């Protein structure tokens, strides 16, 4: 090993949150493998993605899921990095051939966080209040609950979106609680939205580590980091997503949880972008059946939604 040839090369986006998550992975790798402790043994490589470069349009309008991962996956395939750290909610339903995600850190709080200086909670906002979010899932669920609110798309990292809120561009916004906790910003949350009010994005709060499928050396390094319960929960939610052929273009929400006895419960929801039509379902079963439960729930939602539901027009309003 030299400074130019580290033992492991981690690829990540360059946002504060992405770097914090990559550092979490590096720290856990060093704890599990003392030979990785010397400076430079584990290097972090920042890769700029399309999702980072294009900020004046919503993700749904420019391609949906995968916009924060494609360039990083290209680096993996080209052997420029050894592993990639992803927020699983940003990962496309299907991975490129030759890549696999089979290691997950323990999941952080998957719920959405509400921020506002105008009201103590989402349901307390005044009629006509402006909520900033570029997430179709959040938009659809907000309008389902509060059709009297106005939704405008805003994008950017956590600091950017909170700055737009403080500047009065919007009256409220929503962010993932997990990211705020990892950045040490959770104290500023106005309200953590319960799943009964706002069901999270598929795999929200979960960090997945992607590698080349044939790279057994990296697989051995990652094995001690894998959190089994998180893997089960993510498997159920992503099986649902795959069955629905889901992306950022479709308002899909899901949350899988394990109870004290080890039973798996999956809640899932699809909503039209304007919030007027919604279909929800639940499944319970064994952790070993996680993917089957997700597929079964997805099949039911697809049948109930009927033809055309997943082909509804995608809003393309200018981003503030």
SERO-4910 file (N, C-alpha, C, O; in steps of 0.05 Angstrom, whole numbers):
BEGIN
 pado doro    nc1    nc2    nc3   cac1   cac2   cac3    cc1    cc2    cc3    oc1    oc2    oc3
  Unk    A     17    -24      0      0      0      0     17     25      0     37     27     15
  Unk    A     10     44    -17     23     71    -17      1     91    -18    -23     85    -21
  Unk    A      8    117    -16    -12    138    -17    -26    138    -44    -50    145    -46
  Unk    A    -12    129    -65    -24    128    -92    -39    101    -96    -54     99   -116
  Unk    A    -35     82    -79    -48     56    -82    -60     46    -56    -49     28    -43
  Unk    A    -82     58    -48    -95     50    -23   -106     21    -25   -109     11    -47
  Unk    A   -111      9     -2   -122    -18     -2   -151    -18    -11   -160    -37    -24
  Unk    A   -166      4     -4   -194      6    -12   -199     34    -22   -190     54     -9
  Unk    A   -214     37    -44   -222     63    -54   -252     65    -53   -266     50    -67
  Unk    A   -262     84    -38   -290     88    -34   -300    111    -53   -288    133    -52
  Unk    A   -320    105    -69   -332    126    -86   -357    138    -74   -373    123    -63
  Unk    A   -360    164    -76   -383    177    -64   -389    203    -78   -371    215    -91
  Unk    A   -413    213    -75   -419    241    -83   -404    260    -64   -393    252    -44
  Unk    A   -405    286    -72   -389    305    -56   -405    322    -36   -393    340    -24
  Unk    A   -430    316    -33   -446    332    -13   -437    326     15   -424    305     20
  Unk    A   -443    344     33   -436    340     62   -447    313     72   -433    299     87
  Unk    A   -472    307     65   -484    283     75   -470    258     63   -465    239     77
  Unk    A   -466    259     36   -453    236     23   -425    231     35   -417    208     40
  Unk    A   -410    252     41   -383    249     52   -385    239     81   -368    223     89
  Unk    A   -405    248     96   -409    237    123   -415    208    123   -405    193    139
  Unk    A   -431    199    103   -438    171    101   -413    154     92   -409    132    102
  Unk    A   -398    165     74   -374    151     65   -354    148     88   -341    128     91
  Unk    A   -352    169    105   -334    168    128   -344    148    149   -328    135    162
  Unk    A   -371    145    151   -382    124    169   -373     96    160   -365     80    176
  Unk    A   -374     92    134   -365     66    123   -335     62    128   -327     41    136
  Unk    A   -319     83    122   -290     80    127   -284     74    156   -268     57    162
  Unk    A   -298     88    174   -294     83    203   -301     54    211   -285     41    225
  Unk    A   -323     44    201   -331     17    207   -312     -4    195   -307    -24    207
  Unk    A   -302      2    171   -282    -16    159   -257    -18    175   -246    -39    180
  Unk    A   -248      5    185   -223      6    201   -228     -9    228   -210    -23    237
  Unk    A   -251     -5    240   -257    -19    265   -258    -49    261   -249    -64    279
  Unk    A   -268    -58    238   -270    -87    233   -243    -99    223   -238   -123    227
  Unk    A   -226    -82    211   -201    -92    199   -178    -73    206   -174    -54    193
  Unk    A   -164    -79    228   -143    -61    237   -122    -55    216   -109    -34    218
  Unk    A   -117    -73    197    -97    -68    176   -105    -44    158    -88    -35    143
  Unk    A   -130    -35    160   -139    -12    145   -135     14    160   -141     36    149
  Unk    A   -124     13    184   -121     37    201   -100     57    192   -104     81    195
  Unk    A    -77     48    180    -57     68    172    -68     89    153    -85     83    137
  Unk    A    -59    114    156    -69    136    139    -65    129    109    -44    119    101
  Unk    A    -86    133     94    -85    128     66    -93    100     57    -95     94     33
  Unk    A    -97     82     77   -105     55     70   -132     54     57   -138     38     40
  Unk    A   -150     72     66   -177     73     55   -181    102     45   -183    121     61
  Unk    A   -183    105     19   -186    131      7   -214    136     -2   -228    118    -11
  Unk    A   -222    161      0   -249    169     -9   -246    186    -34   -232    206    -35
  Unk    A   -260    178    -56   -259    191    -81   -286    204    -87   -307    191    -87
  Unk    A   -287    230    -91   -311    245    -97   -317    244   -127   -300    250   -143
  Unk    A   -342    236   -133   -350    234   -161   -375    251   -165   -395    248   -151
  Unk    A   -375    269   -184   -397    286   -190   -417    271   -208   -410    260   -228
  Unk    A   -442    271   -199   -463    257   -214   -481    276   -229   -481    300   -224
  Unk    A   -497    265   -247   -517    281   -262   -536    295   -243   -543    318   -247
  Unk    A   -545    280   -222   -563    292   -203   -552    316   -188   -566    334   -181
  Unk    A   -525    316   -184   -512    339   -172   -509    362   -191   -510    386   -184
  Unk    A   -504    355   -217   -498    376   -237   -523    391   -246   -522    415   -251
  Unk    A   -546    377   -248   -571    389   -258   -589    395   -234   -600    376   -223
  Unk    A   -591    420   -227   -607    427   -203   -631    445   -209   -645    453   -190
  Unk    A   -635    452   -234   -657    470   -241   -682    455   -250   -702    468   -258
  Unk    A   -682    429   -248   -706    413   -255   -709    391   -235   -690    383   -221
  Unk    A   -734    380   -232   -738    359   -214   -726    333   -224   -721    330   -248
  Unk    A   -720    314   -205   -708    289   -213   -727    273   -232   -718    260   -250
  Unk    A   -753    275   -226   -772    261   -243   -771    271   -271   -774    255   -290
  Unk    A   -767    297   -275   -767    308   -302   -742    301   -318   -743    301   -342
  Unk    A   -720    296   -304   -695    291   -318   -686    262   -318   -664    255   -326
  Unk    A   -703    244   -308   -696    216   -310   -702    198   -286   -701    174   -289
  Unk    A   -707    210   -263   -715    194   -240   -691    181   -226   -669    192   -227
  Unk    A   -696    158   -214   -675    145   -198   -651    138   -215   -654    133   -240
  Unk    A   -628    137   -203   -603    131   -217   -586    156   -224   -563    153   -231
  Unk    A   -598    179   -221   -583    204   -228   -561    210   -208   -543    225   -214
  Unk    A   -563    198   -184   -542    202   -164   -523    179   -162   -506    178   -144
  Unk    A   -526    159   -180   -509    135   -178   -495    128   -204   -474    114   -203
  Unk    A   -504    136   -227   -494    126   -252   -463    130   -255   -449    111   -261
  Unk    A   -454    154   -251   -426    160   -255   -409    145   -234   -386    136   -240
  Unk    A   -420    141   -211   -405    125   -190   -404     96   -198   -383     83   -195
  Unk    A   -426     86   -209   -426     58   -218   -407     54   -242   -394     34   -245
  Unk    A   -405     74   -259   -386     73   -281   -357     71   -271   -341     56   -281
  Unk    A   -352     85   -249   -325     84   -237   -320     56   -225   -297     47   -227
  Unk    A   -340     44   -214   -337     16   -204   -331     -3   -227   -312    -19   -226
  Unk    A   -347     -1   -248   -343    -19   -271   -316    -15   -284   -305    -34   -296
  Unk    A   -305     10   -283   -279     16   -295   -256     11   -277   -233     16   -284
  Unk    A   -262      1   -252   -241     -5   -232   -226     20   -223   -202     19   -217
  Unk    A   -240     43   -223   -228     67   -212   -234     69   -182   -220     84   -168
  Unk    A   -254     55   -172   -259     53   -144   -266     24   -137   -270      8   -156
  Unk    A   -266     17   -111   -271    -11   -103   -299    -15    -92   -310    -37    -93
  Unk    A   -310      6    -81   -337      4    -70   -350     32    -71   -336     52    -72
  Unk    A   -376     32    -71   -391     58    -72   -411     58    -49   -424     38    -43
  Unk    A   -414     81    -37   -432     85    -14   -456    101    -24   -453    123    -35
  Unk    A   -480     90    -21   -505    102    -31   -526    105     -9   -528     88      9
  Unk    A   -541    127    -11   -567    128      3   -586    110    -14   -590    116    -37
  Unk    A   -596     89     -2   -611     69    -18   -636     81    -31   -645     70    -51
  Unk    A   -647    102    -20   -671    114    -32   -665    126    -59   -683    131    -75
  Unk    A   -639    131    -65   -631    142    -91   -622    121   -111   -616    128   -134
  Unk    A   -622     96   -104   -611     75   -121   -633     64   -139   -656     59   -131
  Unk    A   -626     62   -165   -645     52   -185   -655     24   -178   -641      9   -164
  Unk    A   -678     17   -188   -690     -9   -182   -673    -32   -190   -671    -52   -176
  Unk    A   -660    -30   -213   -642    -51   -224   -614    -40   -226   -610    -18   -236
  Unk    A   -595    -57   -218   -567    -49   -219   -554    -58   -245   -564    -76   -258
  Unk    A   -533    -44   -254   -519    -52   -278   -508    -81   -275   -501    -90   -253
  Unk    A   -506    -95   -297   -494   -122   -296   -466   -120   -285   -450   -103   -292
  Unk    A   -460   -139   -267   -433   -141   -256   -430   -126   -229   -409   -128   -217
  Unk    A   -451   -112   -220   -450    -98   -195   -471   -110   -176   -492   -120   -184
  Unk    A   -466   -108   -150   -484   -118   -130   -483   -101   -105   -462    -90    -98
  Unk    A   -506    -98    -91   -507    -86    -65   -515   -107    -45   -539   -114    -45
  Unk    A   -497   -117    -30   -504   -139    -10   -494   -132     18   -491   -150     34
  Unk    A   -488   -107     23   -479    -98     49   -494    -72     56   -494    -53     41
  Unk    A   -507    -72     79   -522    -49     88   -515    -42    117   -513    -60    134
  Unk    A   -509    -17    122   -506     -8    149   -533     -8    164   -554     -8    151
  Unk    A   -532     -8    190   -557     -7    205   -573     18    198   -563     40    197
  Unk    A   -599     13    193   -616     35    183   -620     56    204   -625     50    227
  Unk    A   -619     81    196   -626    104    213   -656    109    210   -669     96    195
  Unk    A   -666    127    226   -695    134    226   -705    139    197   -694    157    184
  Unk    A   -724    124    187   -733    127    159   -753    149    155   -760    154    132
  Unk    A   -763    162    176   -785    180    173   -776    207    161   -753    214    160
  Unk    A   -796    222    151   -792    248    140   -794    269    162   -808    266    182
  Unk    A   -778    291    158   -778    313    178   -791    337    165   -785    344    142
  Unk    A   -808    350    180   -822    375    171   -808    399    184   -802    399    208
  Unk    A   -802    419    167   -790    444    176   -808    467    169   -817    469    146
  Unk    A   -813    484    189   -828    509    183   -825    528    206   -822    521    229
  Unk    A   -825    554    199   -826    575    219   -854    586    222   -859    605    237
  Unk    A   -873    574    207   -901    584    206   -920    567    222   -942    576    230
  Unk    A   -913    541    227   -932    523    240   -916    501    254   -894    494    246
  Unk    A   -928    489    276   -914    468    290   -915    441    277   -901    422    285
  Unk    A   -931    439    256   -933    413    242   -947    416    215   -959    437    210
  Unk    A   -946    396    199   -957    396    172   -987    403    173   -996    420    157
  Unk    A  -1002    390    191  -1031    394    191  -1039    421    202  -1062    429    200
  Unk    A  -1020    436    214  -1025    462    226  -1019    485    207  -1025    508    214
  Unk    A  -1009    479    183  -1003    500    164  -1029    514    156  -1050    501    154
  Unk    A  -1028    540    151  -1051    555    142  -1059    547    113  -1041    541     97
  Unk    A  -1084    548    106  -1092    543     78  -1077    561     59  -1073    585     64
  Unk    A  -1068    549     37  -1053    564     17  -1023    566     23  -1008    577      7
  Unk    A  -1014    556     45   -986    557     52   -970    542     30   -980    523     18
  Unk    A   -945    551     26   -928    540      4   -908    520     17   -892    527     34
  Unk    A   -909    495      7   -890    475     16   -871    469     -7   -879    463    -29
  Unk    A   -845    470     -1   -825    464    -21   -815    436    -20   -804    427      0
  Unk    A   -819    421    -41   -808    394    -44   -808    386    -73   -827    391    -88
  Unk    A   -786    373    -82   -784    363   -109   -792    333   -110   -790    321   -131
  Unk    A   -799    322    -87   -806    294    -86   -835    290    -93   -853    301    -80
  Unk    A   -841    274   -114   -868    268   -121   -882    253    -99   -906    256    -94
  Unk    A   -867    236    -85   -879    220    -63   -889    239    -41   -912    236    -32
  Unk    A   -872    258    -34   -880    276    -13   -903    294    -23   -923    299     -8
  Unk    A   -901    304    -47   -922    321    -58   -949    307    -58   -968    318    -49
  Unk    A   -949    282    -68   -975    268    -70   -987    263    -42  -1011    266    -39
  Unk    A   -970    256    -23   -982    251      4   -990    276     18  -1010    277     32
  Unk    A   -975    298     13   -984    324     25  -1011    332     14  -1029    340     28
  Unk    A  -1014    331    -13  -1039    339    -26  -1062    320    -18  -1085    328    -18
  Unk    A  -1056    295    -13  -1076    276     -4  -1087    285     23  -1111    283     28
  Unk    A  -1069    295     40  -1077    304     67  -1088    332     67  -1107    339     81
  Unk    A  -1074    350     51  -1080    378     52  -1081    389     23  -1063    402     14
  Unk    A  -1103    384      9  -1106    394    -18  -1107    424    -20  -1105    436    -42
  Unk    A  -1109    438      3  -1110    467      4  -1082    479      4  -1079    504      2
  Unk    A  -1061    463      5  -1034    473      5  -1023    476    -23  -1033    463    -42
  Unk    A  -1003    493    -27   -990    496    -53   -962    483    -52   -947    489    -33
  Unk    A   -957    466    -71   -931    452    -72   -914    465    -94   -923    468   -117
  Unk    A   -889    473    -88   -870    482   -108   -845    466   -105   -836    459    -83
  Unk    A   -832    460   -128   -808    443   -127   -783    460   -119   -778    481   -130
  Unk    A   -769    450    -99   -743    461    -92   -723    438    -90   -730    416    -81
  Unk    A   -698    443    -98   -678    422    -96   -653    434    -83   -652    458    -77
  Unk    A   -633    418    -79   -608    426    -67   -602    409    -43   -618    393    -34
  Unk    A   -578    413    -31   -571    398     -7   -587    408     17   -603    427     14
  Unk    A   -582    396     40   -598    403     64   -595    433     70   -615    446     75
  Unk    A   -570    443     70   -566    471     77   -580    490     57   -592    510     65
  Unk    A   -579    483     32   -592    499     11   -622    501     15   -633    523     14
  Unk    A   -634    478     20   -663    478     23   -672    492     49   -692    506     49
  Unk    A   -657    489     70   -664    503     95   -659    533     92   -673    549    104
  Unk    A   -639    541     76   -635    569     71   -658    581     55   -666    604     61
  Unk    A   -669    566     36   -692    576     21   -716    579     39   -732    598     36
  Unk    A   -719    562     59   -740    564     78   -737    589     95   -756    605     98
  Unk    A   -713    594    105   -707    617    122   -711    643    106   -718    664    117
  Unk    A   -705    642     80   -708    666     63   -737    672     55   -742    692     42
  Unk    A   -755    654     63   -783    659     58   -792    650     30   -814    657     22
  Unk    A   -775    635     16   -784    626    -11   -806    606     -8   -823    603    -27
  Unk    A   -807    591     14   -829    572     20   -836    575     49   -821    586     65
  Unk    A   -860    565     56   -868    566     84   -860    541     99   -860    541    124
  Unk    A   -855    520     85   -847    494     98   -832    477     78   -835    481     53
  Unk    A   -817    458     88   -804    438     70   -801    412     86   -804    412    110
  Unk    A   -795    391     71   -792    365     83   -764    354     75   -755    357     53
  Unk    A   -751    340     94   -725    328     90   -725    301    104   -743    295    120
  Unk    A   -706    284     97   -704    258    109   -691    261    137   -670    273    140
  Unk    A   -704    250    157   -694    252    184   -666    239    186   -649    249    201
  Unk    A   -662    217    172   -636    202    174   -613    220    167   -593    221    181
  Unk    A   -615    235    145   -593    252    137   -588    274    157   -565    281    162
  Unk    A   -610    285    168   -606    306    188   -592    296    212   -575    310    224
  Unk    A   -598    272    221   -585    260    244   -555    255    238   -538    261    255
  Unk    A   -549    246    214   -521    241    207   -505    266    205   -480    266    208
  Unk    A   -518    289    199   -505    315    197   -506    330    223   -495    352    225
  Unk    A   -519    319    244   -521    333    269   -540    356    269   -538    375    285
  Unk    A   -561    355    251   -580    377    248   -608    370    257   -626    385    252
  Unk    A   -611    348    271   -638    339    278   -651    357    299   -676    358    300
  Unk    A   -636    372    314   -647    389    334   -665    411    322   -683    421    336
  Unk    A   -661    418    297   -677    439    285   -703    429    272   -718    445    262
  Unk    A   -709    403    274   -733    393    262   -758    404    276   -759    404    301
  Unk    A   -777    413    261   -803    423    273   -820    400    281   -832    400    303
  Unk    A   -823    380    263   -840    356    269   -829    332    253   -823    335    230
  Unk    A   -826    310    267   -820    284    253   -847    272    246   -863    267    263
  Unk    A   -851    268    220   -877    259    211   -880    228    214   -864    213    204
  Unk    A   -900    219    229   -904    191    233   -911    177    206   -923    190    189
  Unk    A   -905    152    203   -911    138    178   -941    138    172   -949    137    148
  Unk    A   -958    140    192   -987    141    188   -995    166    173  -1016    167    160
  Unk    A   -978    187    176   -983    212    162   -968    215    136   -979    224    116
  Unk    A   -943    206    136   -926    208    113   -909    183    111   -889    180    125
  Unk    A   -917    164     94   -901    140     91   -875    146     76   -876    160     56
  Unk    A   -853    135     86   -827    143     75   -822    132     47   -837    115     37
  Unk    A   -801    141     35   -791    130      9   -780    102     14   -771     96     36
  Unk    A   -781     86     -7   -769     60     -6   -740     62      3   -724     76    -10
  Unk    A   -733     47     24   -705     45     34   -694     71     46   -670     73     49
  Unk    A   -711     90     51   -702    115     63   -688    110     90   -699     94    106
  Unk    A   -666    122     94   -651    118    119   -631     96    118   -615     92    137
  Unk    A   -630     81     96   -612     58     94   -588     66     76   -591     78     55
  Unk    A   -564     58     84   -540     61     69   -532     34     57   -528     15     72
  Unk    A   -529     33     31   -520      8     18   -493     12      6   -486     34     -3
  Unk    A   -477     -9      5   -450     -8     -6   -449    -26    -30   -453    -50    -28
  Unk    A   -443    -14    -53   -442    -28    -79   -414    -36    -85   -395    -22    -80
  Unk    A   -411    -59    -98   -384    -70   -106   -387    -85   -132   -409    -91   -141
  Unk    A   -364    -92   -143   -364   -111   -166   -371   -139   -156   -360   -148   -136
  Unk    A   -389   -152   -169   -399   -177   -160   -377   -198   -158   -378   -215   -140
  Unk    A   -357   -197   -175   -336   -217   -175   -313   -211   -155   -295   -226   -153
  Unk    A   -315   -188   -142   -293   -179   -125   -296   -191    -97   -308   -178    -79
  Unk    A   -285   -214    -93   -287   -228    -67   -270   -214    -46   -276   -216    -22
  Unk    A   -249   -201    -54   -232   -187    -34   -249   -165    -20   -248   -163      5
  Unk    A   -263   -149    -36   -279   -128    -24   -302   -140     -9   -310   -129     12
  Unk    A   -314   -161    -19   -336   -174     -5   -328   -183     23   -343   -180     42
  Unk    A   -303   -193     26   -294   -202     52   -290   -178     71   -296   -180     95
  Unk    A   -280   -156     60   -278   -132     77   -305   -122     87   -308   -113    109
  Unk    A   -326   -124     70   -352   -113     76   -369   -131     94   -387   -121    108
  Unk    A   -363   -157     94   -380   -176    108   -386   -168    137   -409   -170    145
  Unk    A   -366   -159    153   -373   -152    181   -391   -127    184   -402   -123    206
  Unk    A   -393   -111    163   -409    -87    165   -438    -92    160   -455    -75    166
  Unk    A   -445   -114    148   -473   -119    139   -492   -123    163   -486   -139    180
  Unk    A   -514   -108    163   -534   -109    184   -558   -125    174   -573   -115    157
  Unk    A   -561   -149    184   -581   -167    174   -610   -156    174   -623   -158    154
  Unk    A   -619   -145    197   -647   -134    197   -651   -113    177   -673   -112    165
  Unk    A   -632    -95    172   -635    -75    151   -636    -88    124   -652    -79    107
  Unk    A   -620   -108    119   -621   -122     93   -648   -133     88   -658   -132     65
  Unk    A   -661   -145    108   -688   -156    105   -708   -135     98   -724   -138     80
  Unk    A   -707   -113    113   -726    -91    109   -723    -79     81   -743    -74     67
  Unk    A   -699    -74     73   -694    -62     46   -702    -82     24   -713    -74      4
  Unk    A   -698   -108     28   -705   -128      8   -735   -127      3   -744   -129    -20
  Unk    A   -751   -125     24   -780   -125     21   -789   -100      6   -805   -101    -12
  Unk    A   -778    -77     14   -786    -52      1   -777    -50    -28   -792    -40    -45
  Unk    A   -753    -59    -34   -743    -57    -61   -756    -78    -79   -758    -74   -104
  Unk    A   -765   -101    -68   -780   -120    -84   -807   -108    -92   -816   -112   -115
  Unk    A   -819    -93    -74   -844    -79    -81   -839    -59   -103   -854    -58   -123
  Unk    A   -817    -44   -101   -810    -23   -120   -806    -36   -148   -815    -26   -168
  Unk    A   -791    -58   -148   -786    -71   -174   -811    -82   -186   -814    -80   -211
  Unk    A   -830    -92   -170   -855   -103   -181   -872    -80   -193   -886    -84   -213
  Unk    A   -870    -57   -181   -885    -34   -192   -869    -19   -213   -879      1   -224
  Unk    A   -845    -28   -219   -828    -15   -238   -824     14   -230   -827     32   -247
  Unk    A   -819     19   -205   -819     46   -194   -795     62   -198   -773     52   -203
  Unk    A   -798     88   -198   -777    107   -201   -786    133   -187   -807    135   -175
  Unk    A   -769    154   -190   -777    181   -180   -801    192   -195   -813    212   -187
  Unk    A   -808    179   -217   -831    188   -233   -858    178   -222   -879    186   -232
  Unk    A   -857    161   -202   -881    149   -191   -882    153   -161   -863    146   -148
  Unk    A   -904    164   -150   -906    167   -121   -910    140   -107   -933    131   -105
  Unk    A   -889    128    -99   -890    102    -85   -877    106    -57   -856    118    -55
  Unk    A   -890     95    -37   -880     97    -10   -882     69      3   -900     54     -3
  Unk    A   -863     63     21   -863     37     34   -846     38     59   -827     53     61
  Unk    A   -854     21     78   -838     18    102   -841    -11    112   -863    -19    119
  Unk    A   -819    -25    114   -818    -52    126   -806    -49    154   -785    -36    157
  Unk    A   -818    -63    173   -808    -62    200   -808    -90    212   -825   -107    205
  Unk    A   -790    -95    231   -789   -121    245   -798   -116    274   -788    -98    287
  Unk    A   -817   -132    283   -826   -128    311   -808   -144    330   -789   -157    322
  Unk    A   -815   -142    356   -798   -154    376   -796   -184    373   -776   -196    381
  Unk    A   -816   -196    361   -816   -225    358   -802   -233    332   -799   -257    326
  Unk    A   -793   -214    316   -779   -219    291   -797   -221    267   -787   -227    245
  Unk    A   -823   -216    270   -841   -217    247   -837   -191    230   -831   -170    241
  Unk    A   -841   -194    204   -837   -172    185   -864   -161    177   -883   -175    170
  Unk    A   -867   -134    179   -891   -120    170   -884   -100    149   -866    -84    152
  Unk    A   -898   -101    126   -893    -83    104   -918    -67     98   -939    -78     93
  Unk    A   -915    -40    100   -936    -22     92   -928     -8     66   -905      0     63
  Unk    A   -947     -6     47   -940      6     22   -963     23     11   -986     18     19
  Unk    A   -956     42     -6   -976     62    -15   -968     72    -42   -944     78    -47
  Unk    A   -987     75    -60   -983     90    -85  -1004    112    -86  -1027    108    -78
  Unk    A   -996    135    -96  -1014    158    -97  -1011    173   -123   -988    175   -133
  Unk    A  -1032    183   -134  -1030    199   -158  -1016    225   -151  -1019    234   -128
  Unk    A  -1001    238   -169   -986    262   -162  -1003    284   -150   -993    300   -134
  Unk    A  -1029    286   -157  -1046    307   -145  -1059    299   -119  -1074    314   -108
  Unk    A  -1053    274   -110  -1063    265    -84  -1092    255    -84  -1102    249    -63
  Unk    A  -1105    255   -107  -1134    249   -107  -1140    219   -107  -1162    211    -99
  Unk    A  -1121    202   -116  -1125    173   -117  -1102    160   -102  -1079    165   -107
  Unk    A  -1109    142    -84  -1089    128    -68  -1097     99    -64  -1121     93    -61
  Unk    A  -1077     81    -63  -1081     53    -58  -1060     44    -38  -1036     49    -42
  Unk    A  -1069     32    -16  -1051     23      5  -1055     -7     11  -1077    -17      6
  Unk    A  -1034    -20     20  -1036    -48     28  -1015    -54     49   -996    -40     52
  Unk    A  -1020    -76     63  -1001    -85     84   -996   -115     80  -1014   -130     70
  Unk    A   -973   -124     88   -966   -152     88   -951   -158    114   -936   -141    125
  Unk    A   -954   -182    124   -939   -192    147   -929   -220    141   -943   -236    128
  Unk    A   -905   -226    151   -894   -253    146   -867   -256    159   -859   -241    177
  Unk    A   -853   -276    150   -827   -283    160   -805   -267    146   -808   -260    122
  Unk    A   -783   -260    160   -761   -245    146   -751   -260    122   -743   -248    102
  Unk    A   -751   -287    123   -741   -302    100   -758   -298     75   -750   -304     52
  Unk    A   -783   -289     79   -801   -284     56   -803   -255     48   -822   -247     36
  Unk    A   -783   -239     56   -784   -210     51   -789   -203     22   -807   -187     17
  Unk    A   -774   -214      4   -777   -207    -24   -805   -217    -35   -817   -203    -50
  Unk    A   -813   -240    -26   -839   -250    -35   -862   -232    -25   -881   -227    -39
  Unk    A   -859   -222      0   -880   -204     11   -881   -178     -5   -902   -168    -12
  Unk    A   -857   -168    -12   -856   -143    -28   -868   -147    -55   -883   -130    -65
  Unk    A   -862   -169    -68   -873   -174    -95   -903   -178    -94   -918   -168   -111
  Unk    A   -913   -191    -73   -941   -196    -71   -956   -170    -66   -977   -165    -78
  Unk    A   -945   -153    -49   -957   -127    -44   -957   -110    -70   -977    -96    -76
  Unk    A   -935   -111    -84   -933    -96   -109   -954   -105   -130   -966    -89   -144
  Unk    A   -957   -132   -132   -977   -143   -150  -1005   -133   -143  -1021   -126   -161
  Unk    A  -1012   -132   -118  -1038   -123   -109  -1042    -94   -117  -1063    -86   -127
  Unk    A  -1022    -77   -111  -1025    -49   -117  -1027    -44   -147  -1043    -27   -155
  Unk    A  -1012    -59   -163  -1014    -56   -192  -1042    -63   -202  -1053    -49   -219
  Unk    A  -1053    -85   -191  -1080    -93   -200  -1101    -72   -192  -1118    -65   -208
  Unk    A  -1098    -62   -168  -1118    -43   -158  -1116    -16   -173  -1136     -2   -177
  Unk    A  -1092     -8   -180  -1088     17   -193  -1099     17   -221  -1110     37   -231
  Unk    A  -1096     -6   -235  -1107     -8   -262  -1089      5   -283  -1069     18   -276
  Unk    A  -1097      1   -308  -1081     11   -330  -1080     42   -330  -1100     55   -324
  Unk    A  -1056     52   -335  -1053     81   -338  -1044     95   -313  -1034    118   -314
  Unk    A  -1047     83   -289  -1040     97   -264  -1011    105   -264  -1004    127   -255
  Unk    A   -994     88   -274   -965     93   -273   -955    109   -297   -931    112   -301
  Unk    A   -974    117   -314   -967    133   -337   -978    162   -336   -980    176   -356
  Unk    A   -984    170   -311   -995    197   -308   -974    218   -314   -950    212   -311
  Unk    A   -982    242   -323   -963    262   -331   -944    269   -308   -952    270   -285
  Unk    A   -919    275   -315   -899    283   -295   -898    313   -294   -892    325   -314
  Unk    A   -902    325   -270   -900    354   -268   -871    363   -274   -852    350   -267
  Unk    A   -869    385   -288   -842    396   -295   -841    426   -290   -832    441   -307
  Unk    A   -851    434   -267   -850    462   -259   -822    470   -253   -805    454   -245
  Unk    A   -815    496   -258   -787    505   -252   -781    503   -223   -797    508   -205
  Unk    A   -756    495   -217   -747    492   -190   -739    519   -178   -725    535   -192
  Unk    A   -747    524   -154   -740    549   -141   -711    548   -130   -701    567   -119
***
